[in-house]
Amino acid sequence: QVQLVESGGGLVQAGDSLRLSCAVSGRTFSRYYMAWFRQAPGKEREFVAAIRRVDGFTYYEGSVMGRFTISRDSAKNTHYLQMNSLKPEDTAEYYCAASSRTAGSVRGPDFYDSWGQGTQVTVSS
């Protein structure tokens, strides 16, 4: 099993930055993709970004491209989501996720088999 623990959320103003962290423990070698999703009240969980652990290839949702950056620190078994130029519409609970799959859509929540508990990000206008 893999355990994921997010941190770094908070209340910020529009235009500010935040960095979310996801500490990973357990059978990390079996997890090929790491990702961030978010869920706003009354909305479905949506894909934000993912990174392929073997080579660092990244995927982004269109509205965050150029503002958010997903990265990993293999030595610390931690991956990050650097969020710049935050907007009120970025307000959501942010979840990190891990997948042991090697085929399928990395943008779909069903691709992932391990999830963190979430961290709240609130952006005021």
N, C-alpha and C positions, 0 to 999 in steps of 0.2 A: 504494500500500500504506500501511497504518497500523501504527505500532509503539507498543506499550503496555508501560510499565514500572511495576510496582507497588513500593511501599515502605511501611514503617510497621508491619509485623507484629512480633510478639514474644511474650514470656511474661508473662502478667499473672495477678492473682488475681481470683476471682469478685467482681463488683461494680465492678471497675475499668473504665477507658475506654481506647480506642485510636482513632487516626485513620489510616486507610489512604489512600494517595495513588496515583493512576494518571496518570502523565505520558504524554501522547499526542503523537505526531509523525507527519508524513507527510500524506496526503490527508485531513485531518480534516474538511474541508467536506463530504465524501461520507458521513460517518458520522452517522446521525440519532439513534441511541440509544446510550447508554453504560450499562454494567451491572456489577454485581458478582455473582459466583457463588462457591460454596464447595464443597469436597469433603473429607469426612472419610475416614479409612482404611476401606476395605471398603464404602464407600457411593458412590452415584451423585452426580455434580455437581448441585448444587441452586441454584436462583435465590435471590438475596438481595434485590436492589434494582436498579432501573433509572431512568434519567432521560432524558427526551426533550429533545434539545439545543435545539430551536427555541423552546420555551416553558418549559422546566424542569419539566414535569409529571413526577411521580414515581410509581413502583410499588414495593410492598414485599411480601415474603413474610410470612405472618401472624405467625410466631414472633418476628420482629424489629421489627414495627411498634411504634412508640412508643419503641424503644430505639436503633435505627439511623437515620441520616439520610444520604441520598446528596445530593451537591451538586456544583456545577461552578464553575470559575473560567475563563471563556472567554479572558480575557486571557493566562492562563498555560497554556492547553490542558491543564488538569489537572482530574480529578474526584476526589472524596473519598468515603470512607465513614466517617462518625463513628459509633463503636460505644460505647454507654454501657451500664451495668449488665450487663456481660458475664457469661455463664454458662459452665460447663464444656461444655455441649452446643454452644456456639459454636466450639469447637475444630475447626479445619479449615485446609486450604490455601485461601486466598482469591485469586480470579482476577478481573481486570477484563477487560471485553469490549466490543467495538464492533460496531455493525451498520449496514450501508448499506441495509438493507431499510426499507420504509415500511409494509409489511403483514405480518401474522403475529402469533404470540404472543411478546411480549417476554419472557415467563417461560421460554421454551424455549431450551436451549443452541444448537439448530440455527438460531435466528434470527440468531446472531452469527457474523461472519466473520473477526474479528480477536481474538486473545487475548494476554494477558500471560503471563509465566512463573510467576506465583504468588508469594504471600508467606504464610508460616506464622503462624497465630494460635493460641496455646495458652493456655487459661484453666484455672488450677488451682483446686480447691475449697478 
